[in-house]
Amino acid sequence: MSGSIFQLDNVYKGNVITAHSAISATATSAQIDCKGKNAVLVSILITGTGTWKFDIQGRLDGSGTYMDIYDNADSQLTTGNLTASRMKLFVAIPDMIKIVATEVVDGATCTVRVQPINV
């Protein structure tokens, strides 16, 4: 070795960020910086017997309006209605995203954590 160490784990994965912490009503997360990454792994923990839906919104740079993201097949980057915990991978994301958590049926809290990654 030439004296420098290159950490590949930092190239492919970003830090884990809590987007929502035990929320019990519809909410939009703060801005999540995904610069240098092309996907995001979303961990959703649902506690209780309600139903939640999660959408990814984004914008291209540091200013502008956040909007729903659609893939090439015109499918929205969303989970649909969930009643149980899961992880989901969303690919082709912009530099800045937000996670919109929508309570569909009352009765559960949710915690959402995300990790920007390269795939």
C-alpha positions in Angstrom: 0.0 0.0 0.0 1.1 3.5 -0.7 0.0 4.9 2.7 -3.5 5.9 1.8 -6.6 3.7 2.5 -9.6 4.1 0.3 -12.8 3.1 2.1 -15.2 1.5 -0.4 -18.1 1.4 2.0 -18.2 5.2 2.0 -18.4 5.2 -1.8 -21.4 2.9 -2.0 -23.4 3.8 1.2 -24.2 7.1 2.9 -25.1 7.6 6.6 -28.4 6.3 8.0 -30.8 9.2 8.6 -34.0 9.2 10.6 -36.6 10.8 8.5 -39.6 10.3 10.9 -39.4 9.1 14.5 -42.5 7.4 15.9 -45.0 9.7 14.2 -48.7 9.1 14.5 -50.0 11.5 11.9 -49.2 12.5 8.3 -45.9 14.3 8.0 -43.2 15.3 5.5 -39.6 14.8 6.4 -36.9 17.4 6.4 -34.6 17.5 3.3 -32.4 14.5 2.9 -29.1 15.1 1.0 -28.4 12.2 -1.4 -25.7 13.9 -3.5 -23.3 11.3 -5.0 -25.8 8.5 -4.5 -28.3 7.1 -7.0 -30.7 5.2 -4.8 -32.1 5.2 -1.3 -32.9 2.2 1.0 -35.9 3.0 3.2 -36.6 1.2 6.4 -40.2 1.5 7.7 -41.1 0.3 11.2 -44.9 0.3 11.8 -46.1 -0.3 15.3 -49.8 -0.9 15.9 -52.7 -1.8 13.6 -53.0 1.3 11.3 -52.1 1.8 7.6 -49.4 4.1 6.2 -48.3 5.1 2.7 -44.9 6.5 1.9 -43.9 8.6 -1.1 -40.5 9.9 -2.3 -40.4 13.5 -3.4 -37.4 15.3 -4.8 -35.9 18.3 -6.5 -32.8 18.6 -8.6 -30.8 21.2 -6.6 -30.8 23.3 -3.5 -33.8 25.4 -4.5 -37.1 24.7 -6.1 -40.3 22.8 -5.3 -40.3 19.2 -4.1 -42.5 17.0 -6.3 -43.5 13.4 -6.6 -40.9 11.2 -8.5 -41.9 8.8 -11.3 -39.7 6.2 -13.0 -39.4 5.5 -16.7 -42.5 3.3 -16.6 -44.5 6.3 -15.2 -44.8 4.5 -11.8 -44.6 6.7 -8.7 -41.8 6.1 -6.2 -44.2 5.0 -3.4 -44.8 2.0 -1.1 -48.6 1.9 -1.5 -50.6 1.2 1.6 -48.7 -0.7 4.3 -49.8 -2.4 7.5 -46.5 -4.0 8.4 -42.8 -3.1 8.6 -40.5 -3.5 5.7 -37.5 -2.2 3.7 -37.8 -0.9 0.2 -35.2 0.2 -2.3 -35.9 3.2 -4.6 -33.6 3.8 -7.5 -32.9 6.9 -9.7 -33.3 9.6 -7.1 -32.3 13.2 -7.3 -29.8 15.0 -5.0 -32.4 16.2 -2.6 -35.4 14.1 -1.4 -38.1 14.1 1.3 -40.2 11.2 2.6 -43.9 11.9 2.8 -45.6 9.6 5.3 -49.4 9.6 4.9 -51.6 8.0 7.6 -54.3 6.1 5.7 -56.0 4.3 8.7 -55.4 5.5 12.2 -54.0 3.2 14.9 -50.2 2.9 14.3 -47.1 4.9 14.6 -44.2 4.7 12.2 -40.5 5.4 12.2 -38.7 5.8 8.9 -34.9 5.6 8.4 -33.2 6.0 5.1 -29.7 5.3 3.7 -28.6 6.8 0.4 -26.6 4.2 -1.6 -25.1 3.5 -5.0 -26.4 0.5 -6.9 
